[in-house]
Amino acid sequence: MGSIGLPELLVVLAVVLLVFGVGRIARVGGELGKGVSAFREGLREGQEAPSEKDSTEKKDDTPAA
């Protein structure tokens, strides 16, 4: 069995366009793009959180008098 080539991909794309229509595919593409950007933003926030947490923990470790 071989891999999927360009002609097969074009046939699949044509069938998808016939079934769903251009408008729905554009909407799904837009939503997918928004989801990817939200995912990337979440990753960036997750990487920033530990450094902020470390700095606040150091301030909170001082003993109270």
C-alpha positions as CSV (number, residue, x, y, z in Angstrom):
1,M,0.0,0.0,0.0
2,G,1.3,3.4,-0.9
3,S,0.9,6.8,0.7
4,I,-1.6,9.4,-0.3
5,G,-0.5,11.5,-3.2
6,L,-1.5,14.9,-4.6
7,P,-4.3,13.5,-6.9
8,E,-5.9,11.7,-4.0
9,L,-5.8,14.8,-1.8
10,L,-7.4,16.8,-4.5
11,V,-10.3,14.3,-4.8
12,V,-10.8,14.3,-1.1
13,L,-10.8,18.1,-1.0
14,A,-13.4,18.2,-3.8
15,V,-15.7,15.8,-2.0
16,V,-15.4,17.8,1.3
17,L,-16.3,21.0,-0.6
18,L,-19.3,19.3,-2.1
19,V,-20.5,17.9,1.2
20,F,-19.9,20.8,3.5
21,G,-19.8,23.9,1.3
22,V,-17.3,26.7,1.2
23,G,-19.0,28.7,4.0
24,R,-18.9,26.0,6.6
25,I,-15.3,25.1,5.8
26,A,-14.3,28.8,6.2
27,R,-16.1,28.9,9.5
28,V,-14.4,25.8,10.7
29,G,-11.0,27.1,9.6
30,G,-11.5,30.3,11.5
31,E,-12.5,28.5,14.6
32,L,-9.5,26.2,14.3
33,G,-7.2,29.2,14.0
34,K,-8.8,30.8,17.1
35,G,-8.3,27.5,19.0
36,V,-4.7,27.2,18.0
37,S,-3.9,30.8,19.0
38,A,-5.7,30.3,22.4
39,F,-3.7,27.1,22.9
40,R,-0.4,28.9,22.2
41,E,-1.4,31.7,24.5
42,G,-2.1,29.2,27.2
43,L,1.3,27.6,26.7
44,R,3.0,31.0,27.1
45,E,1.0,31.7,30.3
46,G,1.9,28.3,31.7
47,Q,5.6,29.0,31.1
48,E,5.4,32.4,32.8
49,A,3.5,31.2,35.9
50,P,6.3,29.2,37.6
51,S,8.7,32.2,37.5
52,E,6.1,34.4,39.0
53,K,5.2,31.8,41.6
54,D,8.9,31.4,42.6
55,S,9.3,35.1,43.2
56,T,6.2,35.3,45.4
57,E,7.2,32.2,47.4
58,K,10.6,33.8,48.2
59,K,8.8,36.9,49.5
60,D,6.3,34.8,51.6
61,D,9.0,32.6,53.2
62,T,10.2,35.4,55.5
63,P,9.2,34.6,59.1
64,A,6.6,36.8,60.7
65,A,7.6,38.5,63.9
